[in-house]
Amino acid sequence: MSPSIESTTPRPADVLVVFGITGDLARVMTFRSLYRLEARSLLDCPVVGVAADDWTVDQLIDRARTSIEGTGEQIDDDVFKRFSERLSYVGGDFTDPATYARVGEAIKGAETPVFYLEIPPFLFGKVVAGIAEAGMSAGARFVIEKPFGHDQASATALADELHQHVEESQLFRIDHYLGKMGLEEILHLRFANAILEPVWSRNYLDSVQITMAEDFGVDDRGSFYDPVGALRDVVVNHLMQLVAAAAMEPPSRGDMKTVKESQVALFRAVVEADPAHYVRGQYDGYQDIKGVAPASTTETYAALRLDIENWRWAGVPFFIRTGKRLPVTQTELRLVFKRPPKLGFWPSGHDPEPNQLVVKLDPSTGIRFQVDARRTDVGRIGPIELDMEFADEGGEGATPYEVLLHAALVGDSTRFSRQDGIEETWLVMQPLLDAPPPVHPYAPGSWGPEAGEDITRGFGGWRTPWIPS
């Protein structure tokens, strides 16, 4: 079955089926997100949980309550009662056709089911095949969790396996990172503000820096993380999606096909990454974690340079870094402007820091302008920051999984990756997988290995992320 293109207005879901509902992702994310959608009157269909565990619906409801409470969410009993009345449960082995027959009975009459696969990737093909062979795939949408392969070949093979049973337009590849402030919001910020659009280019910018720092480590996820590493875990998906949002041209229309085409066009302009501009690190103590292979060379830190060969971005490097056990948890997009020419009226010895525009994405969202101006407190010219937290102007938005699950339920694929985009990002990163440089150790709580500073040499170094006081 060949991929199709998004073309018609989607119909809202009339049932949500969650495979793997007894797992950790549901416990920490899904139940809370669905409950919050219920509280906002945005959940209006039954929710069917499917897992191998021999549970009753009462056990599922109990798990839902304890999971929501475990996230710190304050439960409203009336809202939870409405939510719990939507829940039902089907137990069974994912390899057994009888399981899918029971699911079919549970959703009988549904015309637009959404199947959310909170399961390991090696089961994607098997479960999608089981759903299709049970006659439930027509009109359905399938939400799948990353990773979407571990390199370009495996990503293509996974898609080919899924396309045997479903159209490309039915696949919603979930990337929770862009659920908070993603493609739509950044595009709007760039192109709906005449003060920003002209300067968002090579004419004014020296470099672009993207930082995704986490102050926590791998902890009890060693067996999952060790075969993956930072590049596969967040760079090829999360951070490349952010590169697209920061660098793509404005779509000529707002339909999903046109937006995706603009995004893919940007990926095609990104030059394949050069291992000479790639630094890997591993924090001290990582190899002591359960599930991590002895003498593991998996990176927990990655820093790299990307170049984009098009009219807007030629000559402006995009620097990306991510790491675990860094000093803070913060994700940001930072535009570093060109330095102004030296002027005779400046104070002696004054060398201003370049202007910067920072878009803060996580854990909260906001925007900062850094400009040079006279500071009374120090009696001279110096940098000042003009900061705004979006929560202070209209309130903080919904949680990422709320945004993404609602988008899947209503059929808005804008926030989800299309297969050709995935293949293009793997193509960009493949040289780093084929010829990875050695791993450098770094101390927990530092900004990674010293070699990571070499990536931005000649461009003023890495800027310390904006951490609101």
VEXDREN-2710 file (C-alpha; in Angstrom, 1 decimal):
% VEXDREN-2710
k/r/px/py/pz
1/MET/0.0/0.0/0.0
2/SER/1.6/3.2/-1.1
3/PRO/1.7/6.4/1.1
4/SER/-0.9/8.9/0.5
5/ILE/-0.9/12.7/1.1
6/GLU/-3.1/14.5/3.6
7/SER/-5.9/16.0/1.6
8/THR/-9.3/16.0/3.2
9/THR/-10.7/17.5/6.4
10/PRO/-10.3/14.8/9.1
11/ARG/-13.1/13.5/11.2
12/PRO/-12.8/13.5/15.0
13/ALA/-12.1/10.2/16.7
14/ASP/-15.1/8.2/18.0
15/VAL/-12.9/5.9/20.2
16/LEU/-9.4/5.9/21.5
17/VAL/-7.7/2.5/21.9
18/VAL/-4.4/2.6/23.9
19/PHE/-2.2/-0.5/23.5
20/GLY/0.1/-0.8/26.5
21/ILE/-2.1/1.1/28.9
22/THR/-0.6/-0.7/31.9
23/GLY/2.9/0.5/31.1
24/ASP/5.1/3.3/32.5
25/LEU/4.2/5.9/29.8
26/ALA/0.6/5.6/30.5
27/ARG/1.3/5.9/34.3
28/VAL/3.4/9.1/34.0
29/MET/1.8/10.8/31.0
30/THR/-1.2/9.3/29.3
31/PHE/-3.7/9.1/32.2
32/ARG/-3.0/12.6/33.3
33/SER/-3.2/14.1/29.8
34/LEU/-6.5/12.4/29.1
35/TYR/-7.9/13.5/32.5
36/ARG/-6.9/17.1/31.7
37/LEU/-8.5/16.9/28.3
38/GLU/-11.7/15.7/30.1
39/ALA/-11.4/18.7/32.5
40/ARG/-11.3/21.0/29.5
41/SER/-14.2/19.3/27.8
42/LEU/-11.9/18.1/24.9
43/LEU/-12.3/14.4/25.4
44/ASP/-15.6/13.2/24.0
45/CYS/-15.1/9.5/23.1
46/PRO/-14.6/6.2/24.9
47/VAL/-11.1/5.1/25.9
48/VAL/-10.3/1.4/25.6
49/GLY/-7.1/0.1/27.2
50/VAL/-5.4/-3.0/25.8
51/ALA/-2.5/-4.9/27.5
52/ALA/-1.3/-8.3/28.3
53/ASP/-2.1/-8.0/32.0
54/ASP/-5.2/-9.8/33.3
55/TRP/-6.9/-6.7/34.7
56/THR/-10.5/-5.7/35.4
57/VAL/-11.8/-2.3/34.4
58/ASP/-11.9/-1.4/38.1
59/GLN/-8.1/-2.1/38.3
60/LEU/-7.6/0.2/35.3
61/ILE/-9.6/3.0/36.9
62/ASP/-7.6/2.6/40.1
63/ARG/-4.4/2.8/38.1
64/ALA/-5.7/5.9/36.4
65/ARG/-6.4/7.6/39.7
66/THR/-3.0/6.7/41.3
67/SER/-1.2/7.7/38.1
68/ILE/-2.8/11.1/38.0
69/GLU/-2.2/11.7/41.7
70/GLY/1.4/10.6/41.2
71/THR/2.0/13.4/38.8
72/GLY/0.9/16.0/41.4
73/GLU/-2.3/16.8/39.6
74/GLN/-5.1/17.9/41.9
75/ILE/-8.1/15.6/41.1
76/ASP/-11.6/16.9/40.8
77/ASP/-13.9/14.0/41.7
78/ASP/-16.6/15.0/39.2
79/VAL/-14.1/15.3/36.3
80/PHE/-12.5/11.9/37.3
81/LYS/-16.0/10.3/37.4
82/ARG/-16.7/11.4/33.9
83/PHE/-13.3/10.2/32.8
84/SER/-13.5/6.8/34.5
85/GLU/-16.9/6.2/32.9
86/ARG/-15.2/6.4/29.5
87/LEU/-12.7/3.6/30.4
88/SER/-12.9/-0.1/29.5
89/TYR/-10.3/-2.8/29.2
90/VAL/-9.3/-5.7/26.9
91/GLY/-6.6/-8.1/28.1
92/GLY/-4.7/-10.4/25.8
93/ASP/-1.5/-11.3/24.0
94/PHE/-0.6/-8.9/21.1
95/THR/0.4/-11.9/19.0
96/ASP/-3.0/-13.6/19.4
97/PRO/-5.6/-12.8/16.8
98/ALA/-8.3/-13.4/19.5
99/THR/-7.1/-10.2/21.2
100/TYR/-7.9/-8.1/18.2
101/ALA/-11.3/-9.8/17.8
102/ARG/-12.1/-8.8/21.4
103/VAL/-10.9/-5.2/20.6
104/GLY/-13.1/-5.2/17.6
105/GLU/-16.1/-6.1/19.8
106/ALA/-15.2/-3.4/22.3
107/ILE/-15.2/-0.7/19.6
108/LYS/-18.0/-2.1/17.4
109/GLY/-19.6/0.6/15.3
110/ALA/-16.6/3.0/15.5
111/GLU/-15.8/4.7/12.2
112/THR/-12.8/6.7/13.2
113/PRO/-10.8/4.9/15.8
114/VAL/-7.5/6.2/17.0
115/PHE/-5.0/3.5/18.0
116/TYR/-2.3/4.7/20.3
117/LEU/0.7/2.3/20.4
118/GLU/2.5/2.8/23.8
119/ILE/4.6/-0.3/23.1
120/PRO/8.2/-1.1/22.1
121/PRO/8.9/-0.3/18.4
122/PHE/9.5/-4.0/17.5
123/LEU/5.8/-4.6/18.2
124/PHE/4.5/-1.8/15.9
125/GLY/4.3/-3.9/12.8
126/LYS/2.8/-6.9/14.6
127/VAL/0.1/-4.8/16.3
128/VAL/-0.8/-2.7/13.2
129/ALA/-1.0/-6.0/11.2
130/GLY/-3.3/-7.5/13.8
131/ILE/-5.6/-4.4/13.8
132/ALA/-5.7/-4.5/10.0
133/GLU/-6.4/-8.2/9.7
134/ALA/-9.2/-7.8/12.2
135/GLY/-10.8/-5.3/9.9
136/MET/-10.3/-2.2/12.1
137/SER/-7.8/-0.1/10.1
138/ALA/-10.2/1.6/7.6
139/GLY/-10.7/5.2/8.6
140/ALA/-8.3/4.7/11.6
141/ARG/-5.4/6.7/12.8
142/PHE/-2.3/5.2/14.4
143/VAL/-0.2/7.1/16.9
144/ILE/3.2/5.6/17.4
145/GLU/6.0/6.5/19.8
146/LYS/9.7/7.0/18.9
147/PRO/12.2/5.8/18.0
148/PHE/11.2/5.5/14.4
149/GLY/14.2/3.2/13.5
150/HIS/17.8/3.5/14.7
151/ASP/19.2/4.6/11.4
152/GLN/18.0/5.5/7.9
153/ALA/17.7/1.9/6.7
154/SER/15.8/0.7/9.7
155/ALA/13.5/3.8/9.6
156/THR/12.7/3.0/6.0
157/ALA/12.2/-0.7/6.8
158/LEU/9.8/0.1/9.6
159/ALA/7.7/2.4/7.4
160/ASP/7.6/-0.2/4.6
161/GLU/6.3/-2.7/7.2
162/LEU/3.6/-0.4/8.4
163/HIS/2.7/0.7/4.8
164/GLN/1.7/-2.9/4.0
165/HIS/-1.4/-2.3/6.2
166/VAL/-2.0/1.4/6.5
167/GLU/-1.6/4.6/4.5
168/GLU/1.1/7.1/5.5
169/SER/-1.6/9.7/6.2
170/GLN/-3.0/7.4/8.9
171/LEU/0.3/7.4/10.9
172/PHE/0.9/10.0/13.6
173/ARG/4.4/9.7/14.9
174/ILE/4.3/11.4/18.3
175/ASP/7.2/13.6/19.4
176/HIS/6.2/14.9/22.9
177/TYR/9.0/17.5/22.8
178/LEU/7.2/19.7/20.2
179/GLY/3.8/19.4/22.0
180/LYS/4.6/22.4/24.3
181/MET/5.9/25.0/21.9
182/GLY/6.4/23.6/18.5
183/LEU/6.2/24.2/14.8
184/GLU/3.0/26.3/14.8
185/GLU/4.0/28.6/17.6
186/ILE/7.5/29.2/16.4
187/LEU/6.4/29.8/12.8
188/HIS/3.8/32.3/14.1
189/LEU/6.5/34.1/16.2
190/ARG/8.8/34.3/13.1
191/PHE/6.4/35.3/10.4
192/ALA/3.5/37.1/12.1
193/ASN/5.8/39.7/13.5
194/ALA/7.3/42.1/11.0
195/ILE/9.9/43.2/13.5
196/LEU/11.4/39.7/13.6
197/GLU/11.1/38.1/10.1
198/PRO/13.7/40.3/8.3
199/VAL/16.4/39.7/10.9
200/TRP/15.8/35.9/11.1
201/SER/18.3/35.2/8.4
202/ARG/22.0/35.3/7.3
203/ASN/21.8/39.0/6.8
204/TYR/21.8/39.7/10.5
205/LEU/22.7/36.4/12.3
206/ASP/26.1/35.0/13.2
207/SER/24.9/31.7/14.4
208/VAL/22.0/29.8/15.9
209/GLN/22.4/27.7/19.1
210/ILE/20.0/25.0/20.2
211/THR/20.5/23.6/23.7
212/MET/18.6/20.8/25.3
213/ALA/20.1/20.4/28.8
214/GLU/18.9/17.9/31.5
215/ASP/20.2/18.0/35.1
216/PHE/19.1/14.4/35.6
217/GLY/20.8/11.1/34.4
218/VAL/19.7/7.9/32.9
219/ASP/18.9/6.4/36.4
220/ASP/16.8/3.2/36.0
221/ARG/16.6/3.4/32.2
222/GLY/20.0/2.0/31.4
223/SER/18.8/-1.0/29.4
224/PHE/16.7/1.3/27.2
225/TYR/19.2/4.2/26.9
226/ASP/22.4/2.3/26.3
227/PRO/21.6/1.0/22.8
228/VAL/20.3/4.4/21.8
229/GLY/22.4/7.3/23.1
230/ALA/21.8/11.1/22.9
231/LEU/22.0/11.4/19.1
232/ARG/19.3/8.9/18.4
233/ASP/17.3/9.7/21.5
234/VAL/16.8/13.4/20.9
235/VAL/18.9/15.0/18.2
236/VAL/17.6/13.1/15.1
237/ASN/14.0/13.7/16.1
238/HIS/13.3/16.3/18.8
239/LEU/16.0/18.8/17.9
240/MET/15.9/18.3/14.1
241/GLN/12.2/19.2/14.4
242/LEU/13.2/22.4/16.2
243/VAL/15.8/23.1/13.5
244/ALA/12.9/22.9/11.0
245/ALA/10.7/25.2/12.9
246/ALA/13.5/27.7/13.3
247/ALA/14.7/27.6/9.7
248/MET/12.0/26.6/7.3
249/GLU/10.3/29.0/4.9
250/PRO/6.8/30.1/5.6
251/PRO/4.2/27.7/4.1
252/SER/2.2/29.2/1.3
253/ARG/-1.0/27.7/2.9
254/GLY/-2.0/26.4/6.3
255/ASP/-3.1/22.9/5.2
256/MET/-1.1/20.0/6.6
257/LYS/0.4/18.9/3.2
258/THR/1.8/22.3/2.5
259/VAL/3.3/22.7/6.0
260/LYS/4.9/19.3/5.8
261/GLU/6.3/20.1/2.3
262/SER/8.0/23.2/3.6
263/GLN/9.4/21.3/6.5
264/VAL/10.8/18.5/4.3
265/ALA/12.3/21.1/1.9
266/LEU/14.3/22.5/4.8
267/PHE/15.6/19.1/5.8
268/ARG/16.8/18.6/2.2
269/ALA/18.8/21.8/2.4
270/VAL/20.7/20.7/5.5
271/VAL/24.1/19.4/4.6
272/GLU/25.0/15.9/5.9
273/ALA/26.6/16.3/9.3
274/ASP/30.4/16.1/9.5
275/PRO/32.0/13.9/12.1
276/ALA/34.8/16.4/12.4
277/HIS/32.2/18.8/13.9
278/TYR/30.7/16.3/16.3
279/VAL/31.7/15.7/20.0
280/ARG/30.4/12.9/22.1
281/GLY/30.6/12.7/25.9
282/GLN/29.6/10.4/28.7
283/TYR/29.1/11.5/32.3
284/ASP/31.2/9.9/35.0
285/GLY/29.3/7.1/36.7
286/TYR/27.1/6.2/33.7
287/GLN/28.7/2.8/33.3
288/ASP/27.7/1.9/36.9
289/ILE/24.0/2.1/36.0
290/LYS/22.1/-1.2/35.8
291/GLY/21.5/-2.2/32.2
292/VAL/24.5/-0.3/30.8
293/ALA/27.0/-2.5/29.0
294/PRO/30.5/-2.8/30.5
295/ALA/32.9/-0.3/28.9
296/SER/29.9/1.3/27.1
297/THR/30.8/4.0/24.5
298/THR/27.2/5.3/24.4
299/GLU/27.1/9.1/24.5
300/THR/25.0/10.9/27.1
301/TYR/26.2/14.3/25.6
302/ALA/26.3/15.3/22.0
303/ALA/27.4/18.6/20.4
304/LEU/27.4/19.2/16.6
305/ARG/27.3/21.7/13.9
306/LEU/24.9/21.7/11.0
307/ASP/25.0/23.9/7.9
308/ILE/22.0/24.8/5.7
309/GLU/22.6/25.5/2.0
310/ASN/19.8/27.9/1.0
311/TRP/19.4/31.6/0.4
312/ARG/18.2/32.4/3.9
313/TRP/20.8/30.4/5.9
314/ALA/24.0/30.0/3.9
315/GLY/27.0/30.7/6.1
316/VAL/25.1/30.6/9.4
317/PRO/26.0/27.5/11.4
318/PHE/23.4/25.8/13.6
319/PHE/25.0/24.5/16.8
320/ILE/23.2/21.8/18.7
321/ARG/24.0/20.4/22.1
322/THR/22.2/18.1/24.4
323/GLY/23.3/16.2/27.5
324/LYS/22.3/14.5/30.7
325/ARG/23.6/15.4/34.2
326/LEU/24.3/19.0/33.0
327/PRO/23.9/22.0/35.4
328/VAL/20.2/22.7/34.6
329/THR/17.2/21.4/32.8
330/GLN/16.4/23.8/30.0
331/THR/15.7/23.8/26.3
332/GLU/16.1/26.9/24.2
333/LEU/16.5/28.3/20.7
334/ARG/19.0/31.2/20.6
335/LEU/19.7/33.5/17.7
336/VAL/23.1/35.2/18.0
337/PHE/23.3/38.3/15.9
338/LYS/26.4/39.7/14.1
339/ARG/28.6/42.1/16.1
340/PRO/28.1/45.8/15.3
341/PRO/31.1/47.7/13.8
342/LYS/33.3/49.5/16.2
343/LEU/32.2/53.1/16.5
344/GLY/34.2/56.1/17.7
345/PHE/31.8/57.4/20.3
346/TRP/31.9/54.2/22.3
347/PRO/33.6/54.2/25.7
348/SER/37.3/53.2/25.5
349/GLY/37.7/49.4/25.4
350/HIS/34.0/48.7/25.0
351/ASP/33.3/45.6/23.0
352/PRO/29.6/44.8/23.2
353/GLU/28.2/41.3/23.4
354/PRO/26.2/40.5/20.2
355/ASN/22.4/41.0/20.5
356/GLN/20.6/37.8/21.1
357/LEU/17.0/36.5/20.8
358/VAL/16.2/33.5/23.0
359/VAL/13.0/31.4/22.7
360/LYS/12.7/29.3/25.9
361/LEU/10.9/26.0/25.3
362/ASP/11.1/23.9/28.4
363/PRO/10.3/23.5/31.2
364/SER/8.5/26.8/30.8
365/THR/8.1/29.0/27.7
366/GLY/9.2/32.5/27.2
367/ILE/11.2/35.0/25.1
368/ARG/14.2/37.2/25.8
369/PHE/15.9/40.0/23.9
370/GLN/19.5/40.8/24.9
371/VAL/20.5/44.3/23.8
372/ASP/23.3/46.7/24.7
373/ALA/22.3/49.9/26.6
374/ARG/23.4/52.2/29.3
375/ARG/23.2/50.7/32.8
376/THR/22.8/53.1/35.7
377/ASP/23.8/50.4/38.2
378/VAL/27.3/50.0/36.8
379/GLY/27.6/53.5/35.3
380/ARG/28.5/52.3/31.8
381/ILE/27.1/50.6/28.7
382/GLY/26.4/46.9/29.1
383/PRO/24.0/44.1/28.2
384/ILE/20.4/44.2/29.4
385/GLU/17.8/41.5/29.1
386/LEU/14.2/42.1/28.1
387/ASP/12.4/39.0/29.4
388/MET/8.8/37.7/29.1
389/GLU/7.4/34.4/30.4
390/PHE/4.5/33.4/28.3
391/ALA/2.7/32.2/31.4
392/ASP/2.6/35.8/32.5
393/GLU/0.8/36.8/29.3
394/GLY/-2.2/34.6/28.8
395/GLY/-1.1/31.7/31.1
396/GLU/1.0/28.6/30.6
397/GLY/-0.4/26.3/27.9
398/ALA/-1.5/22.6/28.0
399/THR/1.0/19.9/28.7
400/PRO/2.7/18.4/25.6
401/TYR/0.8/15.1/25.7
402/GLU/-2.5/16.9/26.1
403/VAL/-1.7/18.9/22.9
404/LEU/-0.5/15.9/20.9
405/LEU/-3.3/13.5/22.0
406/HIS/-5.9/16.1/21.3
407/ALA/-4.3/16.7/17.9
408/ALA/-4.5/13.0/17.1
409/LEU/-8.1/12.8/18.2
410/VAL/-9.2/15.6/15.9
411/GLY/-6.9/14.5/13.1
412/ASP/-4.5/17.4/13.0
413/SER/-1.2/16.0/11.8
414/THR/0.7/19.3/11.8
415/ARG/2.6/18.4/14.9
416/PHE/3.6/14.9/13.8
417/SER/6.4/13.7/11.5
418/ARG/5.9/12.4/8.0
419/GLN/8.0/9.5/6.7
420/ASP/9.9/11.5/4.1
421/GLY/10.9/14.0/6.8
422/ILE/12.1/11.2/9.0
423/GLU/14.2/9.7/6.3
424/GLU/15.8/13.1/5.5
425/THR/16.8/13.7/9.1
426/TRP/18.4/10.2/9.3
427/LEU/20.2/11.0/6.0
428/VAL/21.7/14.2/7.7
429/MET/22.8/12.3/10.8
430/GLN/24.0/9.0/9.1
431/PRO/27.7/10.1/8.8
432/LEU/27.8/10.6/12.6
433/LEU/26.5/7.1/13.1
434/ASP/28.9/5.6/10.5
435/ALA/32.0/7.3/11.9
436/PRO/31.3/8.3/15.5
437/PRO/34.2/10.1/17.3
438/PRO/35.5/8.8/20.6
439/VAL/33.5/9.5/23.8
440/HIS/34.9/12.0/26.2
441/PRO/34.2/11.7/30.0
442/TYR/32.7/14.7/31.8
443/ALA/31.8/15.4/35.4
444/PRO/28.1/15.4/36.4
445/GLY/27.0/19.0/36.9
446/SER/29.4/20.4/34.3
447/TRP/28.5/21.6/30.8
448/GLY/29.9/18.5/29.2
449/PRO/33.4/17.6/28.0
450/GLU/35.8/20.4/27.3
451/ALA/36.0/19.2/23.7
452/GLY/32.4/20.3/23.3
453/GLU/33.6/23.9/23.4
454/ASP/35.5/23.4/20.1
455/ILE/32.3/23.1/18.2
456/THR/31.5/26.8/18.6
457/ARG/35.1/28.0/18.3
458/GLY/35.2/31.2/16.3
459/PHE/31.6/32.0/17.0
460/GLY/31.8/33.2/20.6
461/GLY/31.4/29.9/22.3
462/TRP/28.3/28.3/23.8
463/ARG/26.0/30.8/25.6
464/THR/24.7/29.9/29.0
465/PRO/21.0/29.1/28.8
466/TRP/18.5/31.6/30.2
467/ILE/17.4/30.4/33.5
468/PRO/14.7/32.7/35.0
469/SER/15.4/33.8/38.6
END
